[in-house]
Amino acid sequence: MATLKDVARMACVDVSTVSRAINNTSYVHPDTKARIFAAVKELGYQPNVIAQSLRQGRRHTIGVVVPRLHMTVFADIMQGIEEEARRLGYATLICNTEDDPKIERECLTRLRNGFVDGIIIAGTGHNGRLLRDIQSSGLKITQILRQQDTSINSVIVNYESCGYEAAKYLASKGCREIGLINGTMKLSPFRERYNGYCRALKELGLPETSAISSSPVNSLEYGYQCALDLLEQNPDLDAIMAAVDVQGIGAMRALKVQGIKFPDQIRIISLTGHIIGGMLETTMTSMEMPAREMGMRAALMTIHDIESPSGQNTSPQHLVFTSSLVERESS
């Protein structure tokens, strides 16, 4: 394997000149630089990235911790993070936690002790102390979709407005028995959507019917079971609001098994739109968030903090996006 000395020997320069040219740390004459890079190419020289990062104090890598990518909005968010990070010269490491606090803690510990300068996380809410400890150690952290701690940067959506507008929309379609498939109130998106849903129903004078299952929240099984629970609670149900698309798909399956036609008998809307909703046999109405843009902004926010001058204290930033209604066949 070629070394820095081999490159220097072939280019007829000293090792320090090769280092300055490759790392672009100071001026090297263009002709000399061209000769060095020709030698690098001919020898197939690969810089020692670990050694470089130790010298520079920066690894140019961001860790991303999310519950799941498959069939969720996190896939679009991740695409935005990767695109922006790559544009700015950073790589990404991805950890899927399935919303398990123990797995999340293990991921955070590995990232903290590993090869990252910052972390973007959609957390479970159970490892707040660890996150604050990691941030105090110098790693930069940004919360994505789920804001657990106001002392840490966040990129989120106005979930309360999302739940409110969705319920109002269904009521405008003539629905009077609107059910909500939700998740744990310990997570802000579910709690705030529920608050918006309840506010709308109170204004409209309509009853509440909501359900939470024990299955992983970002799953078809969760939506399927919750839809059955809603029907058991309220046989007159005429609309279902699902927290995420994959739950809505599970709910559609439950209705089909029960012989209930949608949207004729029950209208369905997702509160976290994903591209898959527009590809179903019966396309799903949704409140869609700009997920890819949110991912890009989270990456930009994190990298900006990483590259800020050492010792510079900045106040946490909280960026709030809004969802927009996309009307499709399910409503």
C-alpha positions as CSV (number, residue, x, y, z in Angstrom):
1,M,0.0,0.0,0.0
2,A,1.4,3.4,-1.0
3,T,2.4,5.8,1.7
4,L,2.8,9.6,1.9
5,K,6.5,9.1,1.6
6,D,6.1,7.2,-1.7
7,V,4.0,10.0,-3.1
8,A,6.6,12.6,-2.0
9,R,9.4,10.5,-3.6
10,M,7.6,10.2,-7.0
11,A,6.6,13.9,-7.0
12,C,10.2,15.0,-6.0
13,V,8.9,17.0,-3.0
14,D,9.1,16.6,0.7
15,V,6.3,14.9,2.8
16,S,5.1,18.1,4.3
17,T,4.4,19.6,0.8
18,V,2.4,16.5,-0.1
19,S,0.4,16.8,3.2
20,R,-0.3,20.5,2.5
21,A,-1.4,19.8,-1.0
22,I,-3.7,16.9,-0.1
23,N,-5.3,18.6,2.9
24,N,-5.3,22.1,1.3
25,T,-4.0,23.6,4.5
26,S,-1.7,26.2,2.8
27,Y,-0.5,27.4,-0.6
28,V,1.3,24.9,-2.9
29,H,2.3,26.0,-6.4
30,P,-0.2,24.7,-9.0
31,D,2.5,22.9,-11.0
32,T,3.8,21.2,-7.8
33,K,0.2,20.3,-6.7
34,A,-0.5,18.8,-10.2
35,R,2.6,16.7,-9.9
36,I,1.6,15.5,-6.4
37,F,-1.9,14.5,-7.5
38,A,-0.6,12.7,-10.6
39,A,1.6,10.7,-8.2
40,V,-1.3,10.1,-5.9
41,K,-3.4,8.7,-8.8
42,E,-0.6,6.6,-10.2
43,L,0.3,5.0,-6.8
44,G,-3.4,4.6,-5.8
45,Y,-2.6,6.4,-2.5
46,Q,-5.5,6.5,0.0
47,P,-5.2,9.0,2.9
48,N,-5.6,7.6,6.4
49,V,-8.9,9.1,7.3
50,I,-8.8,8.2,11.0
51,A,-5.3,9.8,11.4
52,Q,-6.5,12.9,9.5
53,S,-9.6,13.2,11.8
54,L,-7.5,13.0,14.9
55,R,-5.1,15.7,13.6
56,Q,-8.0,18.0,12.5
57,G,-10.3,17.2,15.4
58,R,-13.1,16.6,13.0
59,R,-14.5,13.5,11.4
60,H,-16.9,15.0,8.8
61,T,-19.5,12.4,9.7
62,I,-23.0,12.7,11.3
63,G,-24.9,9.9,13.1
64,V,-28.6,9.7,12.4
65,V,-30.9,7.9,14.9
66,V,-34.4,7.1,13.7
67,P,-37.1,4.6,14.7
68,R,-37.5,3.0,11.3
69,L,-37.0,3.8,7.6
70,H,-39.2,1.2,5.8
71,M,-42.5,2.7,4.6
72,T,-42.1,5.8,6.8
73,V,-41.5,9.5,6.4
74,F,-38.1,9.0,8.0
75,A,-36.9,7.6,4.6
76,D,-37.6,10.9,3.0
77,I,-36.1,12.8,5.9
78,M,-33.0,10.6,5.7
79,Q,-32.7,11.4,1.9
80,G,-32.7,15.1,2.7
81,I,-30.1,14.7,5.5
82,E,-27.8,12.6,3.2
83,E,-28.1,15.0,0.3
84,E,-27.3,18.1,2.3
85,A,-24.5,16.4,4.3
86,R,-22.9,15.1,1.1
87,R,-23.0,18.6,-0.4
88,L,-21.2,20.0,2.6
89,G,-18.6,17.2,2.6
90,Y,-20.0,15.0,5.4
91,A,-21.0,11.4,5.5
92,T,-23.8,9.8,7.5
93,L,-24.1,6.7,9.7
94,I,-27.7,5.4,10.3
95,C,-29.1,3.7,13.3
96,N,-32.6,2.2,13.4
97,T,-34.0,1.8,17.0
98,E,-37.6,0.5,16.4
99,D,-38.4,3.0,19.2
100,D,-36.7,0.8,21.7
101,P,-35.0,2.9,24.4
102,K,-32.4,0.3,25.1
103,I,-31.4,0.0,21.4
104,E,-31.4,3.8,21.2
105,R,-29.1,4.1,24.3
106,E,-26.7,1.6,22.7
107,C,-26.7,3.5,19.4
108,L,-26.1,6.8,21.1
109,T,-23.2,5.3,23.1
110,R,-21.6,3.8,20.1
111,L,-21.9,7.1,18.1
112,R,-20.6,9.1,21.0
113,N,-17.5,6.9,21.3
114,G,-17.2,6.5,17.5
115,F,-16.6,8.3,14.4
116,V,-19.1,11.3,14.4
117,D,-19.1,15.0,14.9
118,G,-22.8,15.3,15.5
119,I,-26.1,13.4,15.9
120,I,-29.5,13.9,14.4
121,I,-32.2,12.0,16.3
122,A,-35.9,11.2,16.4
123,G,-35.7,10.0,20.0
124,T,-37.9,7.8,22.2
125,G,-37.8,10.4,25.0
126,H,-36.2,7.9,27.4
127,N,-32.6,9.0,27.0
128,G,-32.8,12.7,27.6
129,R,-30.0,12.8,30.3
130,L,-27.7,10.9,28.0
131,L,-28.4,13.3,25.1
132,R,-27.6,16.3,27.3
133,D,-24.5,14.6,28.5
134,I,-23.4,13.9,24.9
135,Q,-24.1,17.5,23.9
136,S,-22.1,18.9,26.9
137,S,-19.1,16.7,25.8
138,G,-18.9,18.7,22.5
139,L,-20.9,16.6,20.0
140,K,-23.6,18.7,18.3
141,I,-27.2,17.3,18.4
142,T,-30.4,18.1,16.5
143,Q,-33.8,16.6,17.2
144,I,-35.8,15.8,14.1
145,L,-39.6,15.4,14.2
146,R,-39.7,14.8,17.9
147,Q,-38.7,17.6,20.3
148,Q,-38.0,16.2,23.7
149,D,-35.7,18.9,25.1
150,T,-35.9,22.6,24.4
151,S,-32.2,23.0,25.2
152,I,-31.3,21.0,22.1
153,N,-31.8,22.1,18.4
154,S,-34.9,20.8,16.8
155,V,-36.6,20.6,13.4
156,I,-40.3,19.7,13.8
157,V,-43.9,20.2,12.5
158,N,-46.8,22.0,14.0
159,Y,-48.5,18.8,15.0
160,E,-51.3,20.5,17.0
161,S,-52.4,22.4,13.9
162,C,-52.1,19.2,11.8
163,G,-54.5,17.3,14.1
164,Y,-56.9,20.3,14.3
165,E,-57.0,20.9,10.5
166,A,-57.5,17.2,9.7
167,A,-60.5,16.9,12.1
168,K,-62.0,20.1,10.7
169,Y,-61.5,18.8,7.1
170,L,-63.3,15.5,7.9
171,A,-66.2,17.4,9.6
172,S,-66.5,19.5,6.4
173,K,-67.1,16.2,4.6
174,G,-70.0,15.4,6.9
175,C,-68.2,13.1,9.3
176,R,-69.5,13.2,12.9
177,E,-67.9,10.1,14.5
178,I,-64.2,10.7,13.9
179,G,-61.7,8.2,15.4
180,L,-57.9,8.8,15.9
181,I,-55.2,6.1,15.7
182,N,-52.5,7.6,17.8
183,G,-49.3,6.7,19.7
184,T,-47.8,7.2,23.2
185,M,-48.5,10.6,24.7
186,K,-44.9,10.6,25.9
187,L,-43.9,11.6,22.4
188,S,-44.7,15.2,21.3
189,P,-46.0,14.5,17.8
190,F,-48.7,12.1,19.2
191,R,-49.5,14.3,22.2
192,E,-49.9,17.5,20.1
193,R,-51.9,15.8,17.3
194,Y,-54.2,14.5,19.9
195,N,-54.6,18.0,21.4
196,G,-55.4,19.5,18.0
197,Y,-57.9,16.7,17.3
198,C,-59.6,17.2,20.7
199,R,-59.7,21.0,20.2
200,A,-61.5,20.6,16.9
201,L,-64.0,18.1,18.2
202,K,-64.8,20.4,21.2
203,E,-65.5,23.3,18.8
204,L,-67.6,21.1,16.7
205,G,-69.4,19.4,19.6
206,L,-68.4,16.0,18.4
207,P,-67.4,12.9,20.5
208,E,-63.8,11.6,20.8
209,T,-62.8,8.0,19.9
210,S,-59.1,7.2,20.1
211,A,-57.0,4.1,20.2
212,I,-53.4,3.1,21.1
213,S,-52.0,-0.4,20.5
214,S,-49.0,-2.3,22.0
215,S,-47.5,-3.0,18.6
216,P,-44.6,-0.9,17.2
217,V,-46.2,2.4,16.3
218,N,-44.7,2.6,12.8
219,S,-46.2,-0.6,11.6
220,L,-49.1,-2.1,9.6
221,E,-50.1,-4.3,12.6
222,Y,-50.5,-1.2,14.8
223,G,-52.9,0.5,12.4
224,Y,-54.8,-2.8,11.8
225,Q,-55.3,-3.4,15.6
226,C,-56.2,0.2,16.4
227,A,-58.8,0.3,13.6
228,L,-60.5,-2.8,15.1
229,D,-60.3,-1.2,18.6
230,L,-61.9,2.0,17.2
231,L,-64.8,0.0,15.6
232,E,-65.4,-1.9,18.8
233,Q,-65.5,1.4,20.8
234,N,-67.7,3.1,18.3
235,P,-69.7,1.0,15.7
236,D,-71.0,4.3,14.2
237,L,-67.5,5.4,13.2
238,D,-67.5,7.3,9.9
239,A,-63.8,8.6,9.8
240,I,-60.4,7.5,10.9
241,M,-57.4,9.8,11.4
242,A,-54.1,7.7,11.4
243,A,-51.0,9.2,12.9
244,V,-48.8,7.9,10.0
245,D,-49.4,6.4,6.6
246,V,-48.4,2.9,7.5
247,Q,-51.0,2.9,10.2
248,G,-53.6,4.1,7.7
249,I,-52.7,1.2,5.4
250,G,-53.2,-1.2,8.3
251,A,-56.5,0.4,9.0
252,M,-57.6,0.1,5.4
253,R,-56.9,-3.7,5.6
254,A,-58.9,-4.0,8.8
255,L,-61.9,-2.3,7.2
256,K,-61.7,-4.5,4.2
257,V,-61.6,-7.6,6.4
258,Q,-64.7,-6.2,8.3
259,G,-66.5,-5.7,5.0
260,I,-66.5,-1.9,5.5
261,K,-66.1,0.2,2.3
262,F,-64.0,3.3,2.3
263,P,-64.5,6.1,1.6
264,D,-68.3,5.3,1.2
265,Q,-68.7,4.2,4.9
266,I,-65.6,5.5,6.5
267,R,-63.2,8.1,5.4
268,I,-59.4,7.8,6.1
269,I,-56.7,10.5,6.4
270,S,-53.1,10.2,7.4
271,L,-51.5,12.9,9.6
272,T,-48.0,12.2,8.3
273,G,-48.0,11.9,4.6
274,H,-45.5,9.7,2.7
275,I,-45.1,9.1,-1.0
276,I,-46.6,5.6,-0.6
277,G,-50.0,7.0,0.2
278,G,-50.4,8.3,-3.4
279,M,-49.5,4.8,-4.8
280,L,-52.2,2.7,-3.1
281,E,-55.1,1.1,-4.9
282,T,-57.3,3.6,-3.0
283,T,-55.0,6.6,-2.6
284,M,-54.8,8.0,0.9
285,T,-55.6,11.6,1.8
286,S,-52.9,13.0,4.0
287,M,-51.5,16.0,5.9
288,E,-48.1,16.1,4.3
289,M,-44.9,17.6,5.8
290,P,-41.9,18.7,3.7
291,A,-39.9,15.8,4.9
292,R,-37.0,16.0,2.5
293,E,-36.6,19.7,3.2
294,M,-36.7,19.1,7.0
295,G,-33.9,16.6,6.7
296,M,-31.8,19.0,4.7
297,R,-32.4,21.8,7.3
298,A,-31.5,19.4,10.2
299,A,-28.2,18.5,8.4
300,L,-27.4,22.1,7.7
301,M,-28.2,23.1,11.3
302,T,-26.0,20.4,12.7
303,I,-23.1,21.0,10.4
304,H,-23.3,24.8,11.1
305,D,-22.9,24.0,14.8
306,I,-20.0,21.6,14.2
307,E,-18.1,24.2,12.2
308,S,-18.8,27.1,14.4
309,P,-15.7,28.5,16.2
310,S,-14.7,26.5,19.3
311,G,-16.1,28.0,22.5
312,Q,-18.8,30.0,20.7
313,N,-22.0,29.5,22.6
314,T,-25.2,29.7,20.5
315,S,-28.8,29.5,21.6
316,P,-30.7,26.4,20.6
317,Q,-32.7,26.8,17.3
318,H,-36.2,25.5,16.9
319,L,-37.5,25.3,13.3
320,V,-41.2,24.6,12.9
321,F,-42.7,23.5,9.6
322,T,-46.4,23.2,8.6
323,S,-48.2,20.3,7.0
324,S,-50.4,20.8,3.9
325,L,-53.6,18.8,3.0
326,V,-53.3,16.6,0.0
327,E,-56.8,15.3,-0.9
328,R,-57.0,11.8,-2.4
329,E,-59.5,9.0,-2.8
330,S,-59.7,7.7,0.8
331,S,-61.7,10.8,1.9
